[in-house]
Amino acid sequence: MKNSIVVAILLVSSWANAQDKIMSKSAVIVFEASVPSFEEVKATNKNATVVLNPKTAEIASLALMKGFRFKVALMEEHFNENYVESDRYPKALFKGKIENFDANNLTTTPKDFIINGKLELHGKTVAVKVPAKISQSSSGINLVSNFTVNASDFDISIPSVVKNKVSNKINIQLNAVLK
């Protein structure tokens, strides 16, 4: 009987704790590594997960690498097999904290914030400072972020054959509505 009560208390407390967090399972991440005058190197993942604890300003995001879709199927295949090695490194993970964040002060006008965190990709973890625009809407909390990372920081090598066609500098855009 004691064990049942302990289990019930743990389940309720974890559920109550989970209620402090808001999330999106349909956040959109777009990355681009295009070089002018060459074919566009761009992909979109419409199923990323973003979780925010408004009380602590802690934020986390997870994207499955095989969820990125390219216009050209061969690019998608090369991306998964040769660049990010999706079978070996299936996900990208970001964990951080939003500086000076107070959910009670959000309005419909986006405010600028900095998110300090760590991005884990291709087996490497890199500290990043990410700018974000965050606002409140009837749908939830809107988060938009645009930032860049270098492929080389994550030990993602670009073969010399395509070095002039694929940028080392990767532009990343995240859009999420957290509920």
OpenMM code with the backbone's topology and positions (N, CA, C; nanometers):
from openmm import Vec3, app, unit

residues = "MET LYS ASN SER ILE VAL VAL ALA ILE LEU LEU VAL SER SER TRP ALA ASN ALA GLN ASP LYS ILE MET SER LYS SER ALA VAL ILE VAL PHE GLU ALA SER VAL PRO SER PHE GLU GLU VAL LYS ALA THR ASN LYS ASN ALA THR VAL VAL LEU ASN PRO LYS THR ALA GLU ILE ALA SER LEU ALA LEU MET LYS GLY PHE ARG PHE LYS VAL ALA LEU MET GLU GLU HIS PHE ASN GLU ASN TYR VAL GLU SER ASP ARG TYR PRO LYS ALA LEU PHE LYS GLY LYS ILE GLU ASN PHE ASP ALA ASN ASN LEU THR THR THR PRO LYS ASP PHE ILE ILE ASN GLY LYS LEU GLU LEU HIS GLY LYS THR VAL ALA VAL LYS VAL PRO ALA LYS ILE SER GLN SER SER SER GLY ILE ASN LEU VAL SER ASN PHE THR VAL ASN ALA SER ASP PHE ASP ILE SER ILE PRO SER VAL VAL LYS ASN LYS VAL SER ASN LYS ILE ASN ILE GLN LEU ASN ALA VAL LEU LYS".split()
positions = [
    Vec3(0.0827, -0.1192, 0.0000),
    Vec3(0.0000, 0.0000, 0.0000),
    Vec3(0.0869, 0.1253, 0.0000),
    Vec3(0.1922, 0.1252, 0.0846),
    Vec3(0.2814, 0.2410, 0.0908),
    Vec3(0.3440, 0.2680, -0.0460),
    Vec3(0.3854, 0.1604, -0.1135),
    Vec3(0.4463, 0.1760, -0.2452),
    Vec3(0.3499, 0.2392, -0.3438),
    Vec3(0.2229, 0.2011, -0.3381),
    Vec3(0.1220, 0.2574, -0.4284),
    Vec3(0.1053, 0.4064, -0.4043),
    Vec3(0.1058, 0.4463, -0.2793),
    Vec3(0.0915, 0.5872, -0.2454),
    Vec3(0.2134, 0.6660, -0.2932),
    Vec3(0.3307, 0.6116, -0.2721),
    Vec3(0.4538, 0.6783, -0.3161),
    Vec3(0.4535, 0.6947, -0.4679),
    Vec3(0.4157, 0.5902, -0.5394),
    Vec3(0.4095, 0.5958, -0.6863),
    Vec3(0.3069, 0.7000, -0.7299),
    Vec3(0.1903, 0.7025, -0.6663),
    Vec3(0.0863, 0.7998, -0.7008),
    Vec3(0.1340, 0.9424, -0.6761),
    Vec3(0.2007, 0.9646, -0.5652),
    Vec3(0.2530, 1.0982, -0.5334),
    Vec3(0.3569, 1.1397, -0.6367),
    Vec3(0.4449, 1.0488, -0.6725),
    Vec3(0.5471, 1.0796, -0.7736),
    Vec3(0.4840, 1.1133, -0.9082),
    Vec3(0.3822, 1.0345, -0.9465),
    Vec3(0.3156, 1.0608, -1.0747),
    Vec3(0.2463, 1.1962, -1.0749),
    Vec3(0.1752, 1.2283, -0.9678),
    Vec3(0.1053, 1.3569, -0.9597),
    Vec3(0.2048, 1.4717, -0.9562),
    Vec3(0.3119, 1.4574, -0.8798),
    Vec3(0.4099, 1.5666, -0.8710),
    Vec3(0.4813, 1.5871, -1.0042),
    Vec3(0.5098, 1.4796, -1.0765),
    Vec3(0.5741, 1.4961, -1.2066),
    Vec3(0.4763, 1.5569, -1.3055),
    Vec3(0.3478, 1.5222, -1.2965),
    Vec3(0.2474, 1.5824, -1.3838),
    Vec3(0.2346, 1.7316, -1.3532),
    Vec3(0.2312, 1.7670, -1.2260),
    Vec3(0.2208, 1.9074, -1.1871),
    Vec3(0.3440, 1.9839, -1.2334),
    Vec3(0.4587, 1.9217, -1.2230),
    Vec3(0.5827, 1.9831, -1.2698),
    Vec3(0.5781, 2.0046, -1.4205),
    Vec3(0.5237, 1.9088, -1.4930),
    Vec3(0.5148, 1.9182, -1.6381),
    Vec3(0.4217, 2.0322, -1.6782),
    Vec3(0.3248, 2.0645, -1.5929),
    Vec3(0.2322, 2.1729, -1.6248),
    Vec3(0.3009, 2.3087, -1.6253),
    Vec3(0.4175, 2.3175, -1.5647),
    Vec3(0.4929, 2.4427, -1.5643),
    Vec3(0.5556, 2.4697, -1.7004),
    Vec3(0.5620, 2.3703, -1.7842),
    Vec3(0.6299, 2.3828, -1.9124),
    Vec3(0.5284, 2.3976, -2.0248),
    Vec3(0.5691, 2.4733, -2.1265),
    Vec3(0.4885, 2.4830, -2.2474),
    Vec3(0.5754, 2.4336, -2.3618),
    Vec3(0.5109, 2.3874, -2.4688),
    Vec3(0.5907, 2.3271, -2.5745),
    Vec3(0.5253, 2.3368, -2.7107),
    Vec3(0.6046, 2.3019, -2.8094),
    Vec3(0.5579, 2.2849, -2.9466),
    Vec3(0.6231, 2.1583, -3.0009),
    Vec3(0.5441, 2.0776, -3.0684),
    Vec3(0.5983, 1.9597, -3.1354),
    Vec3(0.6021, 1.9808, -3.2860),
    Vec3(0.5691, 2.1038, -3.3271),
    Vec3(0.5670, 2.1349, -3.4699),
    Vec3(0.6447, 2.2630, -3.5001),
    Vec3(0.7532, 2.2832, -3.4253),
    Vec3(0.8389, 2.3981, -3.4528),
    Vec3(0.9063, 2.3758, -3.5880),
    Vec3(0.9329, 2.4843, -3.6572),
    Vec3(0.9936, 2.4759, -3.7899),
    Vec3(1.1368, 2.5269, -3.7828),
    Vec3(1.2295, 2.4435, -3.8281),
    Vec3(1.3695, 2.4830, -3.8370),
    Vec3(1.4085, 2.4789, -3.9851),
    Vec3(1.4641, 2.5893, -4.0315),
    Vec3(1.5144, 2.5971, -4.1688),
    Vec3(1.6632, 2.6257, -4.1586),
    Vec3(1.7438, 2.5499, -4.2317),
    Vec3(1.8848, 2.5841, -4.2371),
    Vec3(1.9255, 2.6033, -4.3822),
    Vec3(2.0218, 2.6911, -4.4011),
    Vec3(2.0702, 2.7185, -4.5358),
    Vec3(2.2210, 2.7326, -4.5345),
    Vec3(2.2844, 2.6651, -4.6295),
    Vec3(2.4300, 2.6705, -4.6464),
    Vec3(2.4615, 2.7007, -4.7926),
    Vec3(2.3788, 2.7864, -4.8515),
    Vec3(2.3940, 2.8191, -4.9933),
    Vec3(2.5103, 2.9145, -5.0161),
    Vec3(2.5631, 2.9066, -5.1362),
    Vec3(2.6678, 2.9965, -5.1834),
    Vec3(2.6117, 3.0651, -5.3075),
    Vec3(2.6273, 3.1991, -5.3188),
    Vec3(2.5753, 3.2689, -5.4365),
    Vec3(2.6226, 3.2049, -5.5672),
    Vec3(2.5358, 3.2059, -5.6657),
    Vec3(2.5617, 3.1552, -5.8012),
    Vec3(2.5616, 3.0028, -5.8120),
    Vec3(2.5302, 2.9330, -5.7036),
    Vec3(2.5228, 2.7870, -5.7086),
    Vec3(2.3857, 2.7421, -5.6611),
    Vec3(2.3583, 2.6139, -5.6761),
    Vec3(2.2294, 2.5586, -5.6367),
    Vec3(2.2043, 2.5794, -5.4869),
    Vec3(2.0791, 2.6110, -5.4551),
    Vec3(2.0393, 2.6360, -5.3169),
    Vec3(2.0609, 2.5110, -5.2310),
    Vec3(2.1255, 2.5305, -5.1167),
    Vec3(2.1447, 2.4231, -5.0182),
    Vec3(2.0626, 2.4639, -4.8963),
    Vec3(1.9405, 2.4140, -4.8938),
    Vec3(1.8451, 2.4585, -4.7924),
    Vec3(1.7523, 2.3428, -4.7572),
    Vec3(1.7194, 2.3305, -4.6275),
    Vec3(1.6306, 2.2227, -4.5831),
    Vec3(1.5395, 2.2729, -4.4716),
    Vec3(1.4249, 2.2061, -4.4595),
    Vec3(1.3252, 2.2435, -4.3589),
    Vec3(1.2827, 2.1203, -4.2795),
    Vec3(1.2709, 2.1391, -4.1484),
    Vec3(1.2190, 2.0361, -4.0585),
    Vec3(1.0983, 2.0981, -3.9890),
    Vec3(0.9802, 2.0421, -4.0119),
    Vec3(0.8565, 2.0982, -3.9560),
    Vec3(0.8096, 2.0250, -3.8307),
    Vec3(0.8948, 1.9381, -3.7765),
    Vec3(0.8543, 1.8580, -3.6609),
    Vec3(0.9523, 1.8660, -3.5449),
    Vec3(1.0167, 1.9786, -3.5289),
    Vec3(1.1083, 1.9948, -3.4159),
    Vec3(1.0265, 2.0184, -3.2887),
    Vec3(1.0836, 1.9807, -3.1779),
    Vec3(1.0186, 2.0004, -3.0483),
    Vec3(1.0931, 2.1107, -2.9727),
    Vec3(1.0166, 2.2024, -2.9152),
    Vec3(1.0735, 2.3079, -2.8315),
    Vec3(0.9947, 2.3076, -2.7007),
    Vec3(1.0664, 2.3088, -2.5889),
    Vec3(1.0041, 2.3102, -2.4564),
    Vec3(1.0589, 2.4296, -2.3792),
    Vec3(0.9685, 2.5057, -2.3177),
    Vec3(1.0072, 2.6233, -2.2390),
    Vec3(0.9447, 2.6142, -2.1014),
    Vec3(1.0259, 2.6401, -1.9993),
    Vec3(0.9741, 2.6554, -1.8640),
    Vec3(0.9684, 2.8061, -1.8394),
    Vec3(0.8496, 2.8674, -1.8479),
    Vec3(0.8391, 3.0128, -1.8336),
    Vec3(0.8850, 3.0653, -1.6976),
    Vec3(0.8791, 2.9819, -1.5958),
    Vec3(0.9195, 3.0268, -1.4618),
    Vec3(1.0709, 3.0367, -1.4473),
    Vec3(1.1437, 2.9455, -1.5118),
    Vec3(1.2900, 2.9444, -1.4981),
    Vec3(1.3615, 2.9979, -1.6220),
    Vec3(1.2873, 3.0190, -1.7313),
    Vec3(1.3407, 3.0647, -1.8603),
    Vec3(1.4304, 2.9606, -1.9271),
    Vec3(1.4247, 2.8369, -1.8795),
    Vec3(1.5022, 2.7305, -1.9428),
    Vec3(1.4284, 2.6843, -2.0678),
    Vec3(1.5059, 2.6604, -2.1727),
    Vec3(1.4491, 2.6220, -2.3003),
    Vec3(1.5315, 2.5088, -2.3599),
    Vec3(1.4637, 2.4197, -2.4299),
    Vec3(1.5322, 2.3083, -2.4960),
    Vec3(1.4629, 2.2818, -2.6284),
    Vec3(1.5415, 2.2336, -2.7227),
    Vec3(1.4873, 2.2012, -2.8546),
    Vec3(1.5525, 2.0730, -2.9051),
    Vec3(1.4736, 1.9936, -2.9757),
    Vec3(1.5212, 1.8684, -3.0325),
    Vec3(1.4718, 1.8582, -3.1762),
    Vec3(1.5638, 1.8259, -3.2670),
    Vec3(1.5269, 1.8047, -3.4071),
    Vec3(1.5917, 1.6760, -3.4559),
    Vec3(1.5120, 1.5905, -3.5164),
    Vec3(1.5667, 1.4693, -3.5763),
    Vec3(1.6274, 1.5064, -3.7115),
    Vec3(1.7491, 1.4628, -3.7348),
    Vec3(1.8211, 1.5012, -3.8562),
    Vec3(1.7520, 1.4482, -3.9821),
    Vec3(1.6940, 1.3305, -3.9740),
    Vec3(1.6248, 1.2757, -4.0913),
    Vec3(1.4921, 1.3467, -4.1183),
    Vec3(1.4551, 1.4412, -4.0337),
    Vec3(1.3335, 1.5196, -4.0542),
    Vec3(1.3547, 1.6382, -4.1473),
    Vec3(1.4788, 1.6688, -4.1841),
    Vec3(1.5057, 1.7808, -4.2742),
    Vec3(1.4778, 1.7396, -4.4175),
    Vec3(1.4002, 1.8223, -4.4866),
    Vec3(1.3621, 1.7946, -4.6250),
    Vec3(1.4235, 1.8989, -4.7185),
    Vec3(1.4833, 1.8493, -4.8248),
    Vec3(1.5453, 1.9320, -4.9275),
    Vec3(1.4589, 1.9289, -5.0532),
    Vec3(1.4777, 2.0268, -5.1412),
    Vec3(1.4081, 2.0252, -5.2705),
    Vec3(1.4615, 1.9121, -5.3582),
    Vec3(1.5895, 1.8829, -5.3423),
    Vec3(1.6552, 1.7810, -5.4243),
    Vec3(1.6834, 1.6581, -5.3373),
    Vec3(1.6271, 1.5445, -5.3773),
    Vec3(1.6405, 1.4217, -5.2977),
    Vec3(1.7860, 1.3800, -5.2797),
    Vec3(1.8691, 1.4011, -5.3802),
    Vec3(2.0097, 1.3622, -5.3706),
    Vec3(2.0821, 1.4442, -5.2629),
    Vec3(2.0469, 1.5720, -5.2495),
    Vec3(2.1056, 1.6547, -5.1431),
    Vec3(2.0685, 1.5996, -5.0066),
    Vec3(1.9426, 1.5589, -4.9931),
    Vec3(1.8954, 1.5022, -4.8664),
    Vec3(1.9727, 1.3748, -4.8326),
    Vec3(1.9947, 1.2929, -4.9320),
    Vec3(2.0704, 1.1695, -4.9123),
    Vec3(2.2145, 1.2001, -4.8703),
    Vec3(2.2796, 1.2932, -4.9395),
    Vec3(2.4178, 1.3303, -4.9047),
    Vec3(2.4241, 1.3928, -4.7654),
    Vec3(2.3272, 1.4781, -4.7333),
    Vec3(2.3197, 1.5406, -4.6013),
    Vec3(2.3176, 1.4342, -4.4916),
    Vec3(2.2284, 1.3361, -4.5062),
    Vec3(2.2127, 1.2321, -4.4040),
    Vec3(2.3278, 1.1332, -4.3991),
    Vec3(2.3826, 1.0975, -4.5137),
    Vec3(2.4879, 0.9953, -4.5169),
    Vec3(2.6280, 1.0518, -4.4996),
    Vec3(2.6578, 1.1635, -4.5646),
    Vec3(2.7957, 1.2133, -4.5700),
    Vec3(2.8266, 1.3285, -4.4748),
    Vec3(2.7301, 1.4137, -4.4506),
    Vec3(2.7576, 1.5333, -4.3704),
    Vec3(2.7248, 1.5136, -4.2225),
    Vec3(2.5970, 1.4964, -4.1897),
    Vec3(2.5597, 1.4834, -4.0483),
    Vec3(2.5564, 1.3394, -3.9993),
    Vec3(2.5708, 1.2456, -4.0893),
    Vec3(2.5735, 1.1031, -4.0526),
    Vec3(2.4568, 1.0694, -3.9592),
    Vec3(2.3366, 1.0861, -4.0111),
    Vec3(2.2137, 1.0736, -3.9323),
    Vec3(2.1963, 0.9399, -3.8615),
    Vec3(2.2456, 0.8325, -3.9190),
    Vec3(2.2323, 0.7035, -3.8504),
    Vec3(2.3169, 0.6994, -3.7234),
    Vec3(2.4314, 0.7652, -3.7277),
    Vec3(2.5216, 0.7681, -3.6125),
    Vec3(2.4853, 0.8805, -3.5149),
    Vec3(2.4422, 0.9961, -3.5694),
    Vec3(2.4053, 1.1137, -3.4887),
    Vec3(2.2642, 1.1553, -3.5293),
    Vec3(2.1619, 1.0904, -3.4755),
    Vec3(2.0250, 1.1091, -3.5250),
    Vec3(1.9562, 1.2409, -3.4890),
    Vec3(2.0128, 1.3185, -3.3958),
    Vec3(1.9395, 1.4377, -3.3526),
    Vec3(2.0323, 1.5556, -3.3255),
    Vec3(1.9717, 1.6726, -3.3293),
    Vec3(2.0365, 1.7956, -3.2841),
    Vec3(1.9612, 1.8371, -3.1587),
    Vec3(2.0349, 1.8788, -3.0578),
    Vec3(1.9754, 1.9139, -2.9295),
    Vec3(2.0298, 2.0486, -2.8836),
    Vec3(1.9397, 2.1352, -2.8407),
    Vec3(1.9796, 2.2644, -2.7853),
    Vec3(1.9210, 2.2754, -2.6460),
    Vec3(2.0030, 2.3198, -2.5505),
    Vec3(1.9566, 2.3465, -2.4140),
    Vec3(2.0127, 2.4811, -2.3735),
    Vec3(1.9271, 2.5670, -2.3179),
    Vec3(1.9755, 2.6981, -2.2784),
    Vec3(1.8805, 2.7694, -2.1850),
    Vec3(1.9118, 2.8981, -2.1658),
    Vec3(1.8313, 2.9821, -2.0783),
    Vec3(1.8166, 3.1192, -2.1433),
    Vec3(1.6951, 3.1719, -2.1394),
    Vec3(1.6668, 3.3021, -2.1985),
    Vec3(1.7011, 3.4096, -2.0959),
    Vec3(1.7919, 3.5005, -2.1336),
    Vec3(1.8333, 3.6081, -2.0427),
    Vec3(1.7177, 3.7060, -2.0188),
    Vec3(1.7005, 3.7466, -1.8938),
    Vec3(1.6033, 3.8500, -1.8550),
    Vec3(1.4604, 3.8202, -1.9037),
    Vec3(1.4232, 3.6939, -1.9021),
    Vec3(1.2918, 3.6547, -1.9515),
    Vec3(1.1892, 3.6563, -1.8398),
    Vec3(1.0749, 3.7182, -1.8667),
    Vec3(0.9609, 3.7151, -1.7762),
    Vec3(0.8363, 3.7017, -1.8624),
    Vec3(0.7749, 3.5866, -1.8596),
    Vec3(0.6586, 3.5589, -1.9448),
    Vec3(0.5447, 3.6566, -1.9174),
    Vec3(0.5368, 3.7084, -1.7953),
    Vec3(0.4291, 3.8018, -1.7601),
    Vec3(0.4428, 3.9364, -1.8304),
    Vec3(0.5617, 3.9678, -1.8794),
    Vec3(0.5845, 4.0961, -1.9465),
    Vec3(0.5745, 4.0873, -2.0983),
    Vec3(0.5401, 3.9709, -2.1505),
    Vec3(0.5292, 3.9562, -2.2955),
    Vec3(0.4026, 4.0243, -2.3469),
    Vec3(0.4128, 4.0824, -2.4657),
    Vec3(0.2988, 4.1449, -2.5322),
    Vec3(0.2931, 4.0923, -2.6751),
    Vec3(0.2016, 4.1469, -2.7527),
    Vec3(0.1916, 4.1062, -2.8932),
    Vec3(0.3064, 4.1626, -2.9759),
    Vec3(0.3752, 4.2611, -2.9228),
    Vec3(0.4922, 4.3165, -2.9915),
    Vec3(0.6145, 4.2327, -2.9544),
    Vec3(0.6815, 4.1740, -3.0540),
    Vec3(0.7996, 4.0908, -3.0228),
    Vec3(0.9091, 4.1698, -2.9514),
    Vec3(0.9661, 4.1077, -2.8488),
    Vec3(1.0779, 4.1671, -2.7748),
    Vec3(1.2032, 4.0868, -2.8039),
    Vec3(1.3165, 4.1553, -2.8033),
    Vec3(1.4448, 4.0908, -2.8301),
    Vec3(1.5020, 4.0292, -2.7031),
    Vec3(1.5484, 3.9064, -2.7156),
    Vec3(1.6126, 3.8347, -2.6054),
    Vec3(1.7380, 3.7656, -2.6570),
    Vec3(1.8244, 3.7274, -2.5652),
    Vec3(1.9414, 3.6446, -2.5962),
    Vec3(1.9233, 3.5134, -2.5213),
    Vec3(1.9465, 3.4042, -2.5924),
    Vec3(1.9406, 3.2725, -2.5304),
    Vec3(2.0832, 3.2185, -2.5260),
    Vec3(2.1332, 3.1946, -2.4062),
    Vec3(2.2646, 3.1327, -2.3882),
    Vec3(2.2440, 2.9833, -2.3720),
    Vec3(2.3183, 2.9068, -2.4501),
    Vec3(2.2996, 2.7634, -2.4383),
    Vec3(2.4070, 2.6844, -2.5080),
    Vec3(2.3776, 2.5574, -2.5229),
    Vec3(2.4708, 2.4652, -2.5881),
    Vec3(2.3945, 2.3899, -2.6956),
    Vec3(2.4558, 2.3851, -2.8138),
    Vec3(2.3995, 2.3131, -2.9266),
    Vec3(2.4819, 2.1877, -2.9486),
    Vec3(2.4136, 2.0737, -2.9461),
    Vec3(2.4799, 1.9455, -2.9695),
    Vec3(2.4377, 1.8946, -3.1068),
    Vec3(2.5381, 1.8717, -3.1904),
    Vec3(2.5145, 1.8272, -3.3272),
    Vec3(2.6339, 1.7469, -3.3731),
    Vec3(2.6091, 1.6374, -3.4398),
    Vec3(2.7159, 1.5549, -3.4973),
    Vec3(2.8172, 1.5114, -3.3911),
    Vec3(2.7678, 1.4873, -3.2682),
    Vec3(2.8535, 1.4393, -3.1603),
    Vec3(2.9368, 1.5463, -3.0922),
    Vec3(2.9192, 1.6722, -3.1300),
    Vec3(2.9946, 1.7828, -3.0700),
    Vec3(2.8979, 1.8784, -3.0021),
    Vec3(2.9415, 1.9386, -2.8922),
    Vec3(2.8614, 2.0369, -2.8206),
    Vec3(2.9348, 2.1698, -2.8233),
    Vec3(2.8639, 2.2739, -2.8672),
    Vec3(2.9230, 2.4065, -2.8813),
    Vec3(2.8351, 2.5078, -2.8070),
    Vec3(2.8987, 2.5958, -2.7296),
    Vec3(2.8264, 2.7033, -2.6614),
    Vec3(2.7872, 2.8084, -2.7655),
    Vec3(2.6609, 2.8521, -2.7596),
    Vec3(2.6120, 2.9524, -2.8535),
    Vec3(2.5295, 3.0578, -2.7801),
    Vec3(2.5300, 3.1780, -2.8383),
    Vec3(2.4419, 3.2869, -2.7943),
    Vec3(2.3482, 3.3112, -2.9103),
    Vec3(2.2205, 3.2908, -2.8867),
    Vec3(2.1218, 3.2953, -2.9928),
    Vec3(2.0261, 3.4118, -2.9695),
    Vec3(2.0126, 3.5024, -3.0674),
    Vec3(1.9124, 3.6084, -3.0534),
    Vec3(1.7739, 3.5509, -3.0809),
    Vec3(1.6734, 3.6031, -3.0127),
    Vec3(1.5361, 3.5561, -3.0341),
    Vec3(1.4392, 3.6723, -3.0176),
    Vec3(1.3311, 3.6648, -3.0929),
    Vec3(1.2199, 3.7581, -3.0770),
    Vec3(1.1057, 3.6757, -3.0196),
    Vec3(1.0531, 3.7216, -2.9055),
    Vec3(0.9493, 3.6455, -2.8368),
    Vec3(0.8311, 3.7372, -2.8108),
    Vec3(0.7106, 3.6856, -2.8366),
    Vec3(0.5884, 3.7630, -2.8146),
    Vec3(0.4766, 3.6714, -2.7673),
    Vec3(0.3698, 3.7334, -2.7204),
    Vec3(0.2512, 3.6610, -2.6749),
    Vec3(0.1424, 3.6779, -2.7807),
    Vec3(0.0700, 3.5719, -2.8095),
    Vec3(-0.0444, 3.5814, -2.8998),
    Vec3(-0.1558, 3.4943, -2.8448),
    Vec3(-0.2697, 3.4975, -2.9108),
    Vec3(-0.3807, 3.4130, -2.8651),
    Vec3(-0.3482, 3.2647, -2.8831),
    Vec3(-0.2510, 3.2345, -2.9703),
    Vec3(-0.2105, 3.0952, -2.9937),
    Vec3(-0.1117, 3.0440, -2.8904),
    Vec3(-0.0412, 3.1333, -2.8219),
    Vec3(0.0605, 3.0945, -2.7246),
    Vec3(0.1765, 3.1913, -2.7269),
    Vec3(0.2938, 3.1426, -2.6922),
    Vec3(0.4146, 3.2255, -2.6957),
    Vec3(0.4863, 3.1983, -2.8275),
    Vec3(0.5070, 3.3040, -2.9052),
    Vec3(0.5752, 3.2925, -3.0339),
    Vec3(0.7239, 3.3175, -3.0148),
    Vec3(0.8042, 3.2301, -3.0713),
    Vec3(0.9489, 3.2427, -3.0634),
    Vec3(1.0061, 3.2345, -3.2050),
    Vec3(1.0845, 3.3343, -3.2415),
    Vec3(1.1515, 3.3357, -3.3716),
    Vec3(1.2982, 3.3636, -3.3459),
    Vec3(1.3841, 3.2835, -3.4060),
    Vec3(1.5279, 3.3011, -3.3878),
    Vec3(1.6002, 3.2794, -3.5199),
    Vec3(1.6990, 3.3626, -3.5460),
    Vec3(1.7865, 3.3493, -3.6625),
    Vec3(1.9297, 3.3590, -3.6129),
    Vec3(2.0108, 3.2594, -3.6457),
    Vec3(2.1502, 3.2621, -3.6024),
    Vec3(2.2346, 3.1791, -3.6978),
    Vec3(2.3652, 3.1869, -3.6817),
    Vec3(2.4550, 3.1094, -3.7672),
    Vec3(2.5502, 3.0265, -3.6827),
    Vec3(2.5896, 2.9148, -3.7396),
    Vec3(2.6936, 2.8296, -3.6811),
    Vec3(2.7853, 2.7877, -3.7951),
    Vec3(2.9017, 2.7407, -3.7600),
    Vec3(2.9947, 2.6897, -3.8601),
    Vec3(2.9924, 2.5375, -3.8579),
    Vec3(2.9807, 2.4784, -3.9754),
    Vec3(2.9809, 2.3322, -3.9862),
    Vec3(3.1085, 2.2746, -3.9268),
    Vec3(3.2189, 2.3434, -3.9476),
    Vec3(3.3486, 2.2946, -3.8984),
    Vec3(3.3535, 2.2864, -3.7457),
    Vec3(3.2760, 2.3700, -3.6758),
    Vec3(3.2721, 2.3638, -3.5286),
    Vec3(3.2149, 2.2315, -3.4788),
    Vec3(3.1400, 2.1637, -3.5646),
    Vec3(3.0775, 2.0371, -3.5285),
    Vec3(3.1442, 1.9204, -3.6009),
    Vec3(3.2650, 1.9437, -3.6488),
    Vec3(3.3415, 1.8424, -3.7227),
    Vec3(3.2648, 1.7878, -3.8431),
    Vec3(3.1868, 1.8753, -3.9058),
    Vec3(3.1188, 1.8386, -4.0298),
    Vec3(3.2067, 1.8925, -4.1423),
    Vec3(3.2669, 1.8010, -4.2159),
    Vec3(3.3585, 1.8443, -4.3215),
    Vec3(3.2858, 1.8509, -4.4551),
    Vec3(3.3217, 1.9516, -4.5309),
    Vec3(3.2657, 1.9702, -4.6640),
    Vec3(3.3723, 1.9255, -4.7628),
    Vec3(3.3433, 1.8220, -4.8417),
    Vec3(3.4432, 1.7694, -4.9356),
    Vec3(3.4939, 1.8774, -5.0311),
    Vec3(3.6210, 1.8673, -5.0667),
    Vec3(3.6827, 1.9685, -5.1535),
    Vec3(3.6119, 1.9800, -5.2881),
    Vec3(3.5495, 1.8735, -5.3350),
    Vec3(3.4779, 1.8748, -5.4629),
    Vec3(3.3633, 1.9765, -5.4634),
    Vec3(3.2978, 1.9951, -5.3465),
    Vec3(3.1837, 2.0877, -5.3380),
    Vec3(3.2106, 2.2063, -5.2450),
    Vec3(3.3352, 2.2260, -5.2041),
    Vec3(3.3699, 2.3319, -5.1091),
    Vec3(3.3254, 2.4708, -5.1571),
    Vec3(3.3269, 2.4942, -5.2880),
    Vec3(3.2857, 2.6228, -5.3420),
    Vec3(3.1341, 2.6352, -5.3560),
    Vec3(3.0624, 2.5239, -5.3391),
    Vec3(2.9172, 2.5224, -5.3593),
    Vec3(2.8373, 2.5131, -5.2297),
    Vec3(2.9036, 2.4785, -5.1199),
    Vec3(2.8374, 2.4633, -4.9897),
    Vec3(2.9131, 2.5468, -4.8876),
    Vec3(2.8417, 2.6343, -4.8199),
    Vec3(2.9039, 2.7228, -4.7222),
    Vec3(2.9320, 2.6514, -4.5903),
    Vec3(3.0440, 2.6843, -4.5286),
    Vec3(3.0736, 2.6373, -4.3930),
    Vec3(2.9829, 2.7085, -4.2927),
    Vec3(2.9419, 2.8299, -4.3279),
    Vec3(2.8553, 2.9111, -4.2422),
    Vec3(2.7103, 2.8706, -4.2669),
    Vec3(2.6464, 2.8156, -4.1645),
    Vec3(2.5101, 2.7640, -4.1753),
    Vec3(2.4140, 2.8622, -4.1081),
    Vec3(2.3198, 2.9143, -4.1842),
    Vec3(2.2169, 3.0026, -4.1299),
    Vec3(2.1001, 2.9172, -4.0828),
    Vec3(2.0572, 2.9402, -3.9592),
    Vec3(1.9491, 2.8616, -3.9001),
    Vec3(1.8378, 2.9549, -3.8566),
    Vec3(1.7160, 2.9146, -3.8902),
    Vec3(1.5983, 2.9916, -3.8505),
    Vec3(1.5022, 2.8977, -3.7781),
    Vec3(1.4525, 2.9423, -3.6634),
    Vec3(1.3582, 2.8626, -3.5842),
    Vec3(1.2311, 2.9440, -3.5637),
    Vec3(1.1174, 2.8828, -3.5866),
    Vec3(0.9867, 2.9437, -3.5592),
    Vec3(0.9051, 2.8448, -3.4784),
    Vec3(0.8536, 2.8898, -3.3640),
    Vec3(0.7736, 2.8005, -3.2794),
    Vec3(0.6638, 2.8776, -3.2097),
    Vec3(0.5508, 2.8108, -3.1907),
    Vec3(0.4413, 2.8632, -3.1077),
    Vec3(0.4283, 2.7643, -2.9933),
    Vec3(0.4587, 2.8117, -2.8728),
    Vec3(0.4576, 2.7260, -2.7543),
    Vec3(0.3263, 2.7410, -2.6793),
    Vec3(0.2665, 2.6272, -2.6466),
    Vec3(0.1366, 2.6271, -2.5780),
    Vec3(0.1442, 2.5442, -2.4514),
] * unit.nanometer
topology = app.Topology()
chain = topology.addChain("A")
for resn in residues:
    res = topology.addResidue(resn, chain)
    for name in ("N", "CA", "C"):
        topology.addAtom(name, app.Element.getBySymbol(name[0]), res)
